[in-house]
Amino acid sequence: MRVLLQRVSEAAVDVGSERVGEIGRGLLLLVGAAPDDTGDDVRYLAEKITNLRIFADDDGKMNRSALDYGYELLVVSQFTLHANVRKGRRPSFIGAAGPEIAEPLVESLVAELRSTGLGVETGCFGAEMAVSLVNDGPVTIWLDTGDLRG
């Protein structure tokens, strides 16, 4: 699984004219699944994301996690994280899991994140979404279970 994690002071996701998810200070997680991803990837990412020390402590150093502060998370599925642009000019998405695999994995990640006690909002799987955010820092981190566990 791949996650593009952004530390935010606020973030929201709209589908059409409806706001479906919104958080204050915390993390925006753009999540993409691959066909061979499993529950092990989900559990690994949930633990990594909630405990990643990327928030400032009292001395201004990145030494605290979302879990330490009880910050919120906004999870948005995004199959385009698996885009392959090595050839040609149009991305190939052959490396992305189909919805029958990806949706349960994303839902499982949301459940794992919620089990930590943090507030978790979501977008709508498969919908055209407008995501807005105020990136804090900016801090943007790429997580890929293939790289992290490989």
C-alpha distance (Angstrom), angle and dihedral (degrees) to the residues before:
residue distance angle dihedral
M1 . . .
R2 3.73 . .
V3 3.78 127.8 .
L4 3.77 128.3 -175.6
L5 3.80 101.2 -158.1
Q6 3.78 121.1 -162.6
R7 3.78 125.5 -174.1
V8 3.80 105.5 -135.2
S9 3.76 140.2 -176.9
E10 3.81 86.6 -151.6
A11 3.79 139.1 -8.6
A12 3.79 138.2 177.7
V13 3.78 140.9 -178.9
D14 3.79 125.9 -149.6
V15 3.79 130.6 -168.4
G16 3.78 107.6 -159.0
S17 3.79 106.1 -42.9
E18 3.83 93.6 -26.0
R19 3.79 123.5 99.0
V20 3.82 104.5 -139.6
G21 3.80 100.7 172.9
E22 3.79 137.0 15.4
I23 3.79 136.6 168.8
G24 3.76 138.9 178.4
R25 3.80 121.2 -145.6
G26 3.79 112.4 -3.8
L27 3.79 141.4 68.9
L28 3.77 133.9 -34.3
L29 3.80 109.4 -152.6
L30 3.79 119.9 -163.0
V31 3.82 103.6 -165.5
G32 3.79 130.8 -162.8
A33 3.80 127.1 179.2
A34 3.81 129.8 -153.1
P35 3.82 125.0 -149.4
D36 3.82 93.7 -105.5
D37 3.82 97.1 48.1
T38 3.80 116.6 121.4
G39 3.77 142.8 -175.1
D40 3.81 87.9 -84.5
D41 3.81 88.8 63.8
V42 3.80 90.3 49.3
R43 3.81 94.0 50.5
Y44 3.81 92.5 45.1
L45 3.80 92.4 51.1
A46 3.80 94.4 45.8
E47 3.80 90.9 53.4
K48 3.81 93.1 43.9
I49 3.81 95.0 46.7
T50 3.80 97.5 47.1
N51 3.81 94.0 45.8
L52 3.81 100.2 38.8
R53 3.81 106.0 124.7
I54 3.80 101.6 -135.1
F55 3.80 102.0 125.9
A56 3.79 123.1 90.2
D57 3.79 121.6 -102.2
D58 3.82 123.7 -149.7
D59 3.81 89.4 -75.2
G60 3.80 93.2 53.1
K61 3.82 94.3 -108.5
M62 3.80 123.1 132.1
N63 3.76 94.9 -107.2
R64 3.81 106.7 122.7
S65 3.79 133.7 75.4
A66 3.80 134.6 -142.5
L67 3.80 86.1 -105.8
D68 3.83 91.6 53.9
Y69 3.80 90.8 56.2
G70 3.80 100.3 30.7
Y71 3.79 91.9 -121.2
E72 3.80 122.9 171.7
L73 3.80 130.0 -107.2
L74 3.80 130.2 -146.2
V75 3.82 114.1 -160.5
V76 3.80 118.9 -161.6
S77 3.80 121.4 178.0
Q78 3.79 112.7 -132.1
F79 3.80 119.6 175.4
T80 3.81 90.4 -176.1
L81 3.82 88.9 78.6
H82 3.82 84.5 81.2
A83 3.81 94.1 54.3
N84 3.79 115.6 140.0
V85 3.81 112.6 -150.5
R86 3.80 99.2 166.9
K87 3.80 93.6 111.9
G88 3.76 129.7 39.6
R89 3.75 127.0 -16.0
R90 3.78 101.8 -77.5
P91 3.81 117.4 77.9
S92 3.78 119.2 -118.7
F93 3.78 116.8 -141.6
I94 3.80 97.0 -168.3
G95 3.83 89.0 119.2
A96 3.80 92.9 60.1
A97 3.78 120.1 93.9
G98 3.77 117.0 -114.2
P99 3.78 117.7 -110.5
E100 3.82 92.7 -98.4
I101 3.83 88.7 63.8
A102 3.80 101.7 28.0
E103 3.80 100.1 50.1
P104 3.83 96.1 56.2
L105 3.83 90.0 45.9
V106 3.80 92.8 51.3
E107 3.82 90.8 45.6
S108 3.80 89.1 49.7
L109 3.81 90.7 51.5
V110 3.80 90.0 50.8
A111 3.82 90.1 50.6
E112 3.82 92.1 48.8
L113 3.81 90.9 49.4
R114 3.81 91.7 48.2
S115 3.79 90.6 50.4
T116 3.83 87.8 67.6
G117 3.82 89.7 64.8
L118 3.80 94.7 -111.5
G119 3.79 120.2 133.4
V120 3.80 108.8 -105.6
E121 3.80 125.5 -169.4
T122 3.80 125.4 -176.8
G123 3.74 144.5 -160.2
C124 3.83 121.8 -130.0
F125 3.79 114.9 -84.6
G126 3.80 112.0 -117.5
A127 3.80 95.3 4.7
E128 3.78 127.9 122.6
M129 3.79 100.7 -105.6
A130 3.78 135.6 -172.0
V131 3.80 109.3 -145.3
S132 3.79 119.7 -165.1
L133 3.77 126.6 -175.9
V134 3.76 146.1 162.3
N135 3.80 104.1 -136.6
D136 3.79 109.9 -141.8
G137 3.78 113.5 -141.5
P138 2.95 86.5 -14.5
V139 3.78 95.9 -91.1
T140 3.80 115.5 169.7
I141 3.81 121.5 165.6
W142 3.80 131.4 -175.6
L143 3.81 116.8 -142.1
D144 3.80 121.0 -173.4
T145 3.80 118.7 171.7
G146 3.81 89.0 -150.5
D147 3.81 89.4 61.0
L148 3.79 98.1 35.0
R149 3.77 97.5 49.4
G150 3.80 99.3 25.0
